[in-house]
């Protein structure tokens, strides 16, 4: 994208959200940090410029606060990724307008997901391993590939860490169902038990393999030596 060819963010004939997007691209630049004061000074005539900035998130723009990026101060935000080019005709429509989540719907989704992050499995309020920080659950939008090749946006529970790290991720339901069909009857019965209980118990061997594969090379060699000498 050639920044010089874009409309000017100072063009007052354009909507505030569009000008805000152009300001991010032309003045702040991707990857850089800006403050709330800088934003308000750029748009002194707009009393709700913070809201117009947030509106860009529904158009695929990623603008992190200190909730997502702990290196930021409360007054700072980082322009991480550009979304839809809202200055172009037909691009200003919210991508997630039909996915507004009410408080009741949010509770329903979290309950259906077992009150835990469906990526890492941590429960709300549970401390992260090796940290005093506790998990906060939120609702994420996930693109899902359906059988037949169509896609749909579905809602899922994620902790804030996984939500930030997994932005842009998608799920392939078509592939999963195809691979299940290729399982033997015994494998399908076993898998169906895990699905029915929405959890699985790892065998001793699987737990030990998980521990082994995280070891440094020197420690992995010690394990191999122990097995050779048994």
Beta strands, then each sheet from edge to edge (+ up, - down):
strand 1: 33-35
strand 2: 62-64
strand 3: 76-81
strand 4: 137-145
strand 5: 151-159
strand 6: 170-172
sheet 1: 1+ 3- 2+
sheet 2: 5+ 4- 6-
end
